[in-house]
């Protein structure tokens, strides 16, 4: 029993290496969002948005890690969240303003 617990501990310890931003960003490149916000729940870890796609008016939702450091009070009902496929920038389109967020890795903007 002690050997298996020790083995699991070592496995967990060695799996926690330095993250590679180039590898992590590959998971975000294919994503594409264009959603008019009806409901949002944003914190330091997650961006959760429910709304509709402007062109089709079909309901849609996203739930992604908050690598853009979007603040919880930055997104309101009626805003449009836009992220283009192959790009890491996230844009919040408001009535009179566009707020652009760079994607962050290891606490620094990454492109």
N, C-alpha and C positions, 0 to 999 in steps of 0.2 A: 504494500500500500504506500509506504513512504517513498519508494523508488518511483512509482507512477506519479505521485504528487510532485516530486522533485523534477521529473521529466517534463511534466506539463508547465511547471514554473520556468524551466530553462527555455522551453519552446516559446512561451509567451515573451520572455525577455529578449530573445534573439529576433523575434518577428517585429519588434518595435524599432526599426531602423529609421534613418533619415528619409523623409519623403522626397520624391523627385517631382518637381513641379511640371516638367515636360510630360511625365507619365500621367499625372493627375489631370492636367488640362485636357488630355485626350478624351476624357469622359464628358467634358463640358462642350467641346467643339460641335458635336452633332446636334445638340439641343437647339430648338428654335421655339420662341414664344412670341405670341402677339395676342394678348388677352386684355380685354376691358375688365377692370377689377370690379367685382361685386362684393367680394369678401376677402380679407387678407389676415394672415396671422404670421407675423415676422418676428424672429428673435435673433440672438447672436449665432445660432446654429442653422436654423431653417427659414426658408421662404416658402410659405404656403399661400397660394392664390387660387381663388375660384372666380370664374367669370365667363365671358363669352368671346368668341373670335369675331372681330369686326366684320369681316367679309361674309362669313357663313351664318353668323349669329348662333352657332352651335355652342353649347356649354362645354367648358374646358377647365382643367385645373393643372397646376404645377406644384411640385414639392421637391425642392432642391436645396442643397447645402448653401448657406449664405456666404459664399466666397467673395461676394461683392461688397460686403459690409453695409448692406442697406439697413437703415434705421427703422425701427418698428413704426414710427409715426410719419414716415416719409411717403407711404403709399396710402391713398384714399380711394374710396368708392368713386368710380368714373375715370380714374387714371388708366392709362394703357401701358402694360409691361411689354417691352420689345427686346428680344435677343435674336440676332440673326445666326443661322447655321454657319459654322466656320469662323465665328468671331467670339471673342470672350467678353466684349463690352455688353453691359445691361443698361437699357435706357428706360426711364420712367417718364412717360409723356403726360404732362398735366395740361390744364386748359391754356395756360400762357407760358409754360416753361418746359424744358426738357432737361432732366437730371440724368447725367451719364455716370456710370460706375465702372471702374476698372475691376478686373478679376484679381483677387489677392491670393498669394501663396507665400507661406512662411512670413506673413505679416507685411509683405511688400506688394505694390502693384505689379502685375505680371502681364505681359503681352505676348 
